[in-house]
């Protein structure tokens, strides 16, 4: 069965410089990104690592965007550190040059380049997707493991609901 890379499309609730501290931005980004990594879609409480504020256009190259909410993402430490200050151009608004660069994960186009296979492994679908896959290290086994742990928690929850229903129905029928 084919899986989707993103369970929920992230949407930024704020624009421009709404908050001038990393901690405040982290709090709002966590909610906007449903506590999921913008790039790999790992769920924060499954990964058991504190997620970070990621600067889509790196703040080391574009310091004026450090607190620009439109440039911020919520990211797991694996994706954030893999991308670090990698950027394909010397302009903050040029995020792709040829088959190299990054699509903003809030953009619908992001999932045209990356997906998941039936085992939960992230796969690339285009040459640009291959660049992002390799640069962000989306091949790391941790992403597949986190995905499958989340599926197990969901299955456990469904089973618990069924067990509770059977217990209630059993008590009613006796």
MODELLER restraints for C-alpha pairs under 7 A, 6 or more apart:
rsr = mdl.restraints
at = mdl.atoms
rsr.add(forms.Gaussian(group=physical.xy_distance, feature=features.Distance(at['CA:1:A'], at['CA:118:A']), mean=5.07, stdev=0.5))
rsr.add(forms.Gaussian(group=physical.xy_distance, feature=features.Distance(at['CA:2:A'], at['CA:117:A']), mean=5.51, stdev=0.5))
rsr.add(forms.Gaussian(group=physical.xy_distance, feature=features.Distance(at['CA:2:A'], at['CA:118:A']), mean=4.98, stdev=0.5))
rsr.add(forms.Gaussian(group=physical.xy_distance, feature=features.Distance(at['CA:3:A'], at['CA:116:A']), mean=5.30, stdev=0.5))
rsr.add(forms.Gaussian(group=physical.xy_distance, feature=features.Distance(at['CA:3:A'], at['CA:117:A']), mean=5.80, stdev=0.5))
rsr.add(forms.Gaussian(group=physical.xy_distance, feature=features.Distance(at['CA:3:A'], at['CA:118:A']), mean=5.84, stdev=0.5))
rsr.add(forms.Gaussian(group=physical.xy_distance, feature=features.Distance(at['CA:3:A'], at['CA:120:A']), mean=6.92, stdev=0.5))
rsr.add(forms.Gaussian(group=physical.xy_distance, feature=features.Distance(at['CA:4:A'], at['CA:115:A']), mean=5.86, stdev=0.5))
rsr.add(forms.Gaussian(group=physical.xy_distance, feature=features.Distance(at['CA:4:A'], at['CA:116:A']), mean=5.73, stdev=0.5))
rsr.add(forms.Gaussian(group=physical.xy_distance, feature=features.Distance(at['CA:5:A'], at['CA:41:A']), mean=6.85, stdev=0.5))
rsr.add(forms.Gaussian(group=physical.xy_distance, feature=features.Distance(at['CA:5:A'], at['CA:111:A']), mean=6.89, stdev=0.5))
rsr.add(forms.Gaussian(group=physical.xy_distance, feature=features.Distance(at['CA:5:A'], at['CA:114:A']), mean=6.93, stdev=0.5))
rsr.add(forms.Gaussian(group=physical.xy_distance, feature=features.Distance(at['CA:5:A'], at['CA:115:A']), mean=4.58, stdev=0.5))
rsr.add(forms.Gaussian(group=physical.xy_distance, feature=features.Distance(at['CA:5:A'], at['CA:116:A']), mean=5.18, stdev=0.5))
rsr.add(forms.Gaussian(group=physical.xy_distance, feature=features.Distance(at['CA:6:A'], at['CA:41:A']), mean=5.86, stdev=0.5))
rsr.add(forms.Gaussian(group=physical.xy_distance, feature=features.Distance(at['CA:9:A'], at['CA:106:A']), mean=6.60, stdev=0.5))
rsr.add(forms.Gaussian(group=physical.xy_distance, feature=features.Distance(at['CA:10:A'], at['CA:32:A']), mean=6.00, stdev=0.5))
rsr.add(forms.Gaussian(group=physical.xy_distance, feature=features.Distance(at['CA:10:A'], at['CA:33:A']), mean=4.75, stdev=0.5))
rsr.add(forms.Gaussian(group=physical.xy_distance, feature=features.Distance(at['CA:10:A'], at['CA:106:A']), mean=5.36, stdev=0.5))
rsr.add(forms.Gaussian(group=physical.xy_distance, feature=features.Distance(at['CA:11:A'], at['CA:32:A']), mean=5.78, stdev=0.5))
rsr.add(forms.Gaussian(group=physical.xy_distance, feature=features.Distance(at['CA:11:A'], at['CA:33:A']), mean=6.86, stdev=0.5))
rsr.add(forms.Gaussian(group=physical.xy_distance, feature=features.Distance(at['CA:11:A'], at['CA:106:A']), mean=6.01, stdev=0.5))
rsr.add(forms.Gaussian(group=physical.xy_distance, feature=features.Distance(at['CA:12:A'], at['CA:32:A']), mean=5.73, stdev=0.5))
rsr.add(forms.Gaussian(group=physical.xy_distance, feature=features.Distance(at['CA:13:A'], at['CA:32:A']), mean=6.51, stdev=0.5))
rsr.add(forms.Gaussian(group=physical.xy_distance, feature=features.Distance(at['CA:14:A'], at['CA:69:A']), mean=6.36, stdev=0.5))
rsr.add(forms.Gaussian(group=physical.xy_distance, feature=features.Distance(at['CA:15:A'], at['CA:69:A']), mean=5.45, stdev=0.5))
rsr.add(forms.Gaussian(group=physical.xy_distance, feature=features.Distance(at['CA:15:A'], at['CA:70:A']), mean=5.50, stdev=0.5))
rsr.add(forms.Gaussian(group=physical.xy_distance, feature=features.Distance(at['CA:16:A'], at['CA:68:A']), mean=4.96, stdev=0.5))
rsr.add(forms.Gaussian(group=physical.xy_distance, feature=features.Distance(at['CA:16:A'], at['CA:69:A']), mean=5.46, stdev=0.5))
rsr.add(forms.Gaussian(group=physical.xy_distance, feature=features.Distance(at['CA:16:A'], at['CA:70:A']), mean=6.13, stdev=0.5))
rsr.add(forms.Gaussian(group=physical.xy_distance, feature=features.Distance(at['CA:17:A'], at['CA:67:A']), mean=5.64, stdev=0.5))
rsr.add(forms.Gaussian(group=physical.xy_distance, feature=features.Distance(at['CA:17:A'], at['CA:68:A']), mean=4.58, stdev=0.5))
rsr.add(forms.Gaussian(group=physical.xy_distance, feature=features.Distance(at['CA:17:A'], at['CA:69:A']), mean=5.85, stdev=0.5))
rsr.add(forms.Gaussian(group=physical.xy_distance, feature=features.Distance(at['CA:18:A'], at['CA:69:A']), mean=6.62, stdev=0.5))
rsr.add(forms.Gaussian(group=physical.xy_distance, feature=features.Distance(at['CA:19:A'], at['CA:25:A']), mean=6.06, stdev=0.5))
rsr.add(forms.Gaussian(group=physical.xy_distance, feature=features.Distance(at['CA:19:A'], at['CA:67:A']), mean=6.77, stdev=0.5))
rsr.add(forms.Gaussian(group=physical.xy_distance, feature=features.Distance(at['CA:20:A'], at['CA:67:A']), mean=5.74, stdev=0.5))
rsr.add(forms.Gaussian(group=physical.xy_distance, feature=features.Distance(at['CA:22:A'], at['CA:53:A']), mean=6.95, stdev=0.5))
rsr.add(forms.Gaussian(group=physical.xy_distance, feature=features.Distance(at['CA:26:A'], at['CA:52:A']), mean=6.90, stdev=0.5))
rsr.add(forms.Gaussian(group=physical.xy_distance, feature=features.Distance(at['CA:26:A'], at['CA:53:A']), mean=5.76, stdev=0.5))
rsr.add(forms.Gaussian(group=physical.xy_distance, feature=features.Distance(at['CA:29:A'], at['CA:73:A']), mean=6.68, stdev=0.5))
rsr.add(forms.Gaussian(group=physical.xy_distance, feature=features.Distance(at['CA:29:A'], at['CA:74:A']), mean=5.68, stdev=0.5))
rsr.add(forms.Gaussian(group=physical.xy_distance, feature=features.Distance(at['CA:30:A'], at['CA:74:A']), mean=6.27, stdev=0.5))
rsr.add(forms.Gaussian(group=physical.xy_distance, feature=features.Distance(at['CA:33:A'], at['CA:74:A']), mean=6.43, stdev=0.5))
rsr.add(forms.Gaussian(group=physical.xy_distance, feature=features.Distance(at['CA:35:A'], at['CA:43:A']), mean=5.97, stdev=0.5))
rsr.add(forms.Gaussian(group=physical.xy_distance, feature=features.Distance(at['CA:35:A'], at['CA:44:A']), mean=5.46, stdev=0.5))
rsr.add(forms.Gaussian(group=physical.xy_distance, feature=features.Distance(at['CA:36:A'], at['CA:42:A']), mean=5.36, stdev=0.5))
rsr.add(forms.Gaussian(group=physical.xy_distance, feature=features.Distance(at['CA:36:A'], at['CA:43:A']), mean=4.50, stdev=0.5))
rsr.add(forms.Gaussian(group=physical.xy_distance, feature=features.Distance(at['CA:36:A'], at['CA:44:A']), mean=5.72, stdev=0.5))
rsr.add(forms.Gaussian(group=physical.xy_distance, feature=features.Distance(at['CA:37:A'], at['CA:43:A']), mean=6.67, stdev=0.5))
rsr.add(forms.Gaussian(group=physical.xy_distance, feature=features.Distance(at['CA:37:A'], at['CA:74:A']), mean=5.62, stdev=0.5))
rsr.add(forms.Gaussian(group=physical.xy_distance, feature=features.Distance(at['CA:37:A'], at['CA:75:A']), mean=4.23, stdev=0.5))
rsr.add(forms.Gaussian(group=physical.xy_distance, feature=features.Distance(at['CA:37:A'], at['CA:76:A']), mean=5.26, stdev=0.5))
rsr.add(forms.Gaussian(group=physical.xy_distance, feature=features.Distance(at['CA:38:A'], at['CA:73:A']), mean=6.20, stdev=0.5))
rsr.add(forms.Gaussian(group=physical.xy_distance, feature=features.Distance(at['CA:38:A'], at['CA:74:A']), mean=5.65, stdev=0.5))
rsr.add(forms.Gaussian(group=physical.xy_distance, feature=features.Distance(at['CA:38:A'], at['CA:75:A']), mean=5.47, stdev=0.5))
rsr.add(forms.Gaussian(group=physical.xy_distance, feature=features.Distance(at['CA:38:A'], at['CA:105:A']), mean=5.69, stdev=0.5))
rsr.add(forms.Gaussian(group=physical.xy_distance, feature=features.Distance(at['CA:39:A'], at['CA:75:A']), mean=6.81, stdev=0.5))
rsr.add(forms.Gaussian(group=physical.xy_distance, feature=features.Distance(at['CA:39:A'], at['CA:79:A']), mean=6.79, stdev=0.5))
rsr.add(forms.Gaussian(group=physical.xy_distance, feature=features.Distance(at['CA:39:A'], at['CA:105:A']), mean=6.19, stdev=0.5))
rsr.add(forms.Gaussian(group=physical.xy_distance, feature=features.Distance(at['CA:40:A'], at['CA:138:A']), mean=6.72, stdev=0.5))
rsr.add(forms.Gaussian(group=physical.xy_distance, feature=features.Distance(at['CA:40:A'], at['CA:143:A']), mean=6.87, stdev=0.5))
rsr.add(forms.Gaussian(group=physical.xy_distance, feature=features.Distance(at['CA:42:A'], at['CA:143:A']), mean=6.49, stdev=0.5))
rsr.add(forms.Gaussian(group=physical.xy_distance, feature=features.Distance(at['CA:42:A'], at['CA:146:A']), mean=6.30, stdev=0.5))
rsr.add(forms.Gaussian(group=physical.xy_distance, feature=features.Distance(at['CA:42:A'], at['CA:147:A']), mean=6.50, stdev=0.5))
rsr.add(forms.Gaussian(group=physical.xy_distance, feature=features.Distance(at['CA:44:A'], at['CA:51:A']), mean=6.62, stdev=0.5))
rsr.add(forms.Gaussian(group=physical.xy_distance, feature=features.Distance(at['CA:46:A'], at['CA:146:A']), mean=6.18, stdev=0.5))
rsr.add(forms.Gaussian(group=physical.xy_distance, feature=features.Distance(at['CA:46:A'], at['CA:150:A']), mean=6.76, stdev=0.5))
rsr.add(forms.Gaussian(group=physical.xy_distance, feature=features.Distance(at['CA:47:A'], at['CA:146:A']), mean=6.27, stdev=0.5))
rsr.add(forms.Gaussian(group=physical.xy_distance, feature=features.Distance(at['CA:51:A'], at['CA:74:A']), mean=6.67, stdev=0.5))
rsr.add(forms.Gaussian(group=physical.xy_distance, feature=features.Distance(at['CA:51:A'], at['CA:75:A']), mean=5.52, stdev=0.5))
rsr.add(forms.Gaussian(group=physical.xy_distance, feature=features.Distance(at['CA:51:A'], at['CA:76:A']), mean=4.62, stdev=0.5))
rsr.add(forms.Gaussian(group=physical.xy_distance, feature=features.Distance(at['CA:51:A'], at['CA:77:A']), mean=5.96, stdev=0.5))
rsr.add(forms.Gaussian(group=physical.xy_distance, feature=features.Distance(at['CA:52:A'], at['CA:74:A']), mean=5.91, stdev=0.5))
rsr.add(forms.Gaussian(group=physical.xy_distance, feature=features.Distance(at['CA:52:A'], at['CA:75:A']), mean=5.34, stdev=0.5))
rsr.add(forms.Gaussian(group=physical.xy_distance, feature=features.Distance(at['CA:52:A'], at['CA:76:A']), mean=6.19, stdev=0.5))
rsr.add(forms.Gaussian(group=physical.xy_distance, feature=features.Distance(at['CA:52:A'], at['CA:77:A']), mean=6.39, stdev=0.5))
rsr.add(forms.Gaussian(group=physical.xy_distance, feature=features.Distance(at['CA:53:A'], at['CA:72:A']), mean=6.48, stdev=0.5))
rsr.add(forms.Gaussian(group=physical.xy_distance, feature=features.Distance(at['CA:53:A'], at['CA:73:A']), mean=5.87, stdev=0.5))
rsr.add(forms.Gaussian(group=physical.xy_distance, feature=features.Distance(at['CA:53:A'], at['CA:74:A']), mean=5.19, stdev=0.5))
rsr.add(forms.Gaussian(group=physical.xy_distance, feature=features.Distance(at['CA:53:A'], at['CA:75:A']), mean=6.34, stdev=0.5))
rsr.add(forms.Gaussian(group=physical.xy_distance, feature=features.Distance(at['CA:54:A'], at['CA:72:A']), mean=5.62, stdev=0.5))
rsr.add(forms.Gaussian(group=physical.xy_distance, feature=features.Distance(at['CA:54:A'], at['CA:73:A']), mean=4.89, stdev=0.5))
rsr.add(forms.Gaussian(group=physical.xy_distance, feature=features.Distance(at['CA:54:A'], at['CA:74:A']), mean=5.87, stdev=0.5))
rsr.add(forms.Gaussian(group=physical.xy_distance, feature=features.Distance(at['CA:54:A'], at['CA:75:A']), mean=5.89, stdev=0.5))
rsr.add(forms.Gaussian(group=physical.xy_distance, feature=features.Distance(at['CA:54:A'], at['CA:80:A']), mean=5.98, stdev=0.5))
rsr.add(forms.Gaussian(group=physical.xy_distance, feature=features.Distance(at['CA:55:A'], at['CA:66:A']), mean=6.99, stdev=0.5))
rsr.add(forms.Gaussian(group=physical.xy_distance, feature=features.Distance(at['CA:55:A'], at['CA:71:A']), mean=5.80, stdev=0.5))
rsr.add(forms.Gaussian(group=physical.xy_distance, feature=features.Distance(at['CA:55:A'], at['CA:72:A']), mean=4.86, stdev=0.5))
rsr.add(forms.Gaussian(group=physical.xy_distance, feature=features.Distance(at['CA:55:A'], at['CA:73:A']), mean=6.32, stdev=0.5))
rsr.add(forms.Gaussian(group=physical.xy_distance, feature=features.Distance(at['CA:56:A'], at['CA:71:A']), mean=5.35, stdev=0.5))
rsr.add(forms.Gaussian(group=physical.xy_distance, feature=features.Distance(at['CA:56:A'], at['CA:72:A']), mean=5.93, stdev=0.5))
rsr.add(forms.Gaussian(group=physical.xy_distance, feature=features.Distance(at['CA:56:A'], at['CA:73:A']), mean=6.64, stdev=0.5))
rsr.add(forms.Gaussian(group=physical.xy_distance, feature=features.Distance(at['CA:57:A'], at['CA:71:A']), mean=6.45, stdev=0.5))
rsr.add(forms.Gaussian(group=physical.xy_distance, feature=features.Distance(at['CA:57:A'], at['CA:87:A']), mean=6.88, stdev=0.5))
rsr.add(forms.Gaussian(group=physical.xy_distance, feature=features.Distance(at['CA:57:A'], at['CA:92:A']), mean=5.65, stdev=0.5))
rsr.add(forms.Gaussian(group=physical.xy_distance, feature=features.Distance(at['CA:58:A'], at['CA:85:A']), mean=5.00, stdev=0.5))
rsr.add(forms.Gaussian(group=physical.xy_distance, feature=features.Distance(at['CA:59:A'], at['CA:65:A']), mean=6.22, stdev=0.5))
rsr.add(forms.Gaussian(group=physical.xy_distance, feature=features.Distance(at['CA:59:A'], at['CA:66:A']), mean=5.23, stdev=0.5))
rsr.add(forms.Gaussian(group=physical.xy_distance, feature=features.Distance(at['CA:60:A'], at['CA:85:A']), mean=6.62, stdev=0.5))
rsr.add(forms.Gaussian(group=physical.xy_distance, feature=features.Distance(at['CA:62:A'], at['CA:92:A']), mean=6.70, stdev=0.5))
rsr.add(forms.Gaussian(group=physical.xy_distance, feature=features.Distance(at['CA:65:A'], at['CA:71:A']), mean=6.56, stdev=0.5))
rsr.add(forms.Gaussian(group=physical.xy_distance, feature=features.Distance(at['CA:79:A'], at['CA:136:A']), mean=5.27, stdev=0.5))
rsr.add(forms.Gaussian(group=physical.xy_distance, feature=features.Distance(at['CA:79:A'], at['CA:137:A']), mean=6.88, stdev=0.5))
rsr.add(forms.Gaussian(group=physical.xy_distance, feature=features.Distance(at['CA:82:A'], at['CA:135:A']), mean=6.47, stdev=0.5))
rsr.add(forms.Gaussian(group=physical.xy_distance, feature=features.Distance(at['CA:82:A'], at['CA:136:A']), mean=4.99, stdev=0.5))
rsr.add(forms.Gaussian(group=physical.xy_distance, feature=features.Distance(at['CA:82:A'], at['CA:137:A']), mean=6.38, stdev=0.5))
rsr.add(forms.Gaussian(group=physical.xy_distance, feature=features.Distance(at['CA:83:A'], at['CA:135:A']), mean=6.30, stdev=0.5))
rsr.add(forms.Gaussian(group=physical.xy_distance, feature=features.Distance(at['CA:83:A'], at['CA:136:A']), mean=5.39, stdev=0.5))
rsr.add(forms.Gaussian(group=physical.xy_distance, feature=features.Distance(at['CA:87:A'], at['CA:95:A']), mean=6.87, stdev=0.5))
rsr.add(forms.Gaussian(group=physical.xy_distance, feature=features.Distance(at['CA:87:A'], at['CA:101:A']), mean=6.40, stdev=0.5))
rsr.add(forms.Gaussian(group=physical.xy_distance, feature=features.Distance(at['CA:88:A'], at['CA:95:A']), mean=6.23, stdev=0.5))
rsr.add(forms.Gaussian(group=physical.xy_distance, feature=features.Distance(at['CA:88:A'], at['CA:96:A']), mean=6.25, stdev=0.5))
rsr.add(forms.Gaussian(group=physical.xy_distance, feature=features.Distance(at['CA:88:A'], at['CA:97:A']), mean=6.14, stdev=0.5))
rsr.add(forms.Gaussian(group=physical.xy_distance, feature=features.Distance(at['CA:88:A'], at['CA:100:A']), mean=6.46, stdev=0.5))
rsr.add(forms.Gaussian(group=physical.xy_distance, feature=features.Distance(at['CA:88:A'], at['CA:101:A']), mean=5.27, stdev=0.5))
rsr.add(forms.Gaussian(group=physical.xy_distance, feature=features.Distance(at['CA:89:A'], at['CA:95:A']), mean=6.92, stdev=0.5))
rsr.add(forms.Gaussian(group=physical.xy_distance, feature=features.Distance(at['CA:95:A'], at['CA:101:A']), mean=5.44, stdev=0.5))
rsr.add(forms.Gaussian(group=physical.xy_distance, feature=features.Distance(at['CA:95:A'], at['CA:102:A']), mean=5.64, stdev=0.5))
rsr.add(forms.Gaussian(group=physical.xy_distance, feature=features.Distance(at['CA:95:A'], at['CA:103:A']), mean=6.91, stdev=0.5))
rsr.add(forms.Gaussian(group=physical.xy_distance, feature=features.Distance(at['CA:96:A'], at['CA:102:A']), mean=5.94, stdev=0.5))
rsr.add(forms.Gaussian(group=physical.xy_distance, feature=features.Distance(at['CA:99:A'], at['CA:127:A']), mean=5.78, stdev=0.5))
rsr.add(forms.Gaussian(group=physical.xy_distance, feature=features.Distance(at['CA:99:A'], at['CA:128:A']), mean=4.58, stdev=0.5))
rsr.add(forms.Gaussian(group=physical.xy_distance, feature=features.Distance(at['CA:100:A'], at['CA:128:A']), mean=5.71, stdev=0.5))
rsr.add(forms.Gaussian(group=physical.xy_distance, feature=features.Distance(at['CA:100:A'], at['CA:131:A']), mean=5.85, stdev=0.5))
rsr.add(forms.Gaussian(group=physical.xy_distance, feature=features.Distance(at['CA:101:A'], at['CA:128:A']), mean=7.00, stdev=0.5))
rsr.add(forms.Gaussian(group=physical.xy_distance, feature=features.Distance(at['CA:101:A'], at['CA:132:A']), mean=6.91, stdev=0.5))
rsr.add(forms.Gaussian(group=physical.xy_distance, feature=features.Distance(at['CA:102:A'], at['CA:132:A']), mean=6.25, stdev=0.5))
rsr.add(forms.Gaussian(group=physical.xy_distance, feature=features.Distance(at['CA:103:A'], at['CA:110:A']), mean=5.50, stdev=0.5))
rsr.add(forms.Gaussian(group=physical.xy_distance, feature=features.Distance(at['CA:104:A'], at['CA:110:A']), mean=6.53, stdev=0.5))
rsr.add(forms.Gaussian(group=physical.xy_distance, feature=features.Distance(at['CA:113:A'], at['CA:124:A']), mean=5.91, stdev=0.5))
rsr.add(forms.Gaussian(group=physical.xy_distance, feature=features.Distance(at['CA:113:A'], at['CA:125:A']), mean=4.99, stdev=0.5))
rsr.add(forms.Gaussian(group=physical.xy_distance, feature=features.Distance(at['CA:113:A'], at['CA:126:A']), mean=5.25, stdev=0.5))
rsr.add(forms.Gaussian(group=physical.xy_distance, feature=features.Distance(at['CA:113:A'], at['CA:128:A']), mean=6.64, stdev=0.5))
rsr.add(forms.Gaussian(group=physical.xy_distance, feature=features.Distance(at['CA:113:A'], at['CA:129:A']), mean=4.37, stdev=0.5))
rsr.add(forms.Gaussian(group=physical.xy_distance, feature=features.Distance(at['CA:114:A'], at['CA:122:A']), mean=6.99, stdev=0.5))
rsr.add(forms.Gaussian(group=physical.xy_distance, feature=features.Distance(at['CA:114:A'], at['CA:123:A']), mean=5.76, stdev=0.5))
rsr.add(forms.Gaussian(group=physical.xy_distance, feature=features.Distance(at['CA:114:A'], at['CA:124:A']), mean=4.52, stdev=0.5))
rsr.add(forms.Gaussian(group=physical.xy_distance, feature=features.Distance(at['CA:114:A'], at['CA:125:A']), mean=5.59, stdev=0.5))
rsr.add(forms.Gaussian(group=physical.xy_distance, feature=features.Distance(at['CA:114:A'], at['CA:129:A']), mean=5.55, stdev=0.5))
rsr.add(forms.Gaussian(group=physical.xy_distance, feature=features.Distance(at['CA:115:A'], at['CA:122:A']), mean=5.67, stdev=0.5))
rsr.add(forms.Gaussian(group=physical.xy_distance, feature=features.Distance(at['CA:115:A'], at['CA:123:A']), mean=5.29, stdev=0.5))
rsr.add(forms.Gaussian(group=physical.xy_distance, feature=features.Distance(at['CA:115:A'], at['CA:124:A']), mean=6.33, stdev=0.5))
rsr.add(forms.Gaussian(group=physical.xy_distance, feature=features.Distance(at['CA:116:A'], at['CA:122:A']), mean=4.35, stdev=0.5))
rsr.add(forms.Gaussian(group=physical.xy_distance, feature=features.Distance(at['CA:116:A'], at['CA:123:A']), mean=5.46, stdev=0.5))
rsr.add(forms.Gaussian(group=physical.xy_distance, feature=features.Distance(at['CA:117:A'], at['CA:123:A']), mean=6.69, stdev=0.5))
rsr.add(forms.Gaussian(group=physical.xy_distance, feature=features.Distance(at['CA:120:A'], at['CA:144:A']), mean=5.19, stdev=0.5))
rsr.add(forms.Gaussian(group=physical.xy_distance, feature=features.Distance(at['CA:120:A'], at['CA:147:A']), mean=6.04, stdev=0.5))
rsr.add(forms.Gaussian(group=physical.xy_distance, feature=features.Distance(at['CA:120:A'], at['CA:148:A']), mean=6.61, stdev=0.5))
rsr.add(forms.Gaussian(group=physical.xy_distance, feature=features.Distance(at['CA:121:A'], at['CA:144:A']), mean=4.91, stdev=0.5))
rsr.add(forms.Gaussian(group=physical.xy_distance, feature=features.Distance(at['CA:122:A'], at['CA:138:A']), mean=6.39, stdev=0.5))
rsr.add(forms.Gaussian(group=physical.xy_distance, feature=features.Distance(at['CA:122:A'], at['CA:139:A']), mean=6.63, stdev=0.5))
rsr.add(forms.Gaussian(group=physical.xy_distance, feature=features.Distance(at['CA:124:A'], at['CA:130:A']), mean=5.16, stdev=0.5))
rsr.add(forms.Gaussian(group=physical.xy_distance, feature=features.Distance(at['CA:124:A'], at['CA:133:A']), mean=6.34, stdev=0.5))
rsr.add(forms.Gaussian(group=physical.xy_distance, feature=features.Distance(at['CA:133:A'], at['CA:139:A']), mean=6.73, stdev=0.5))
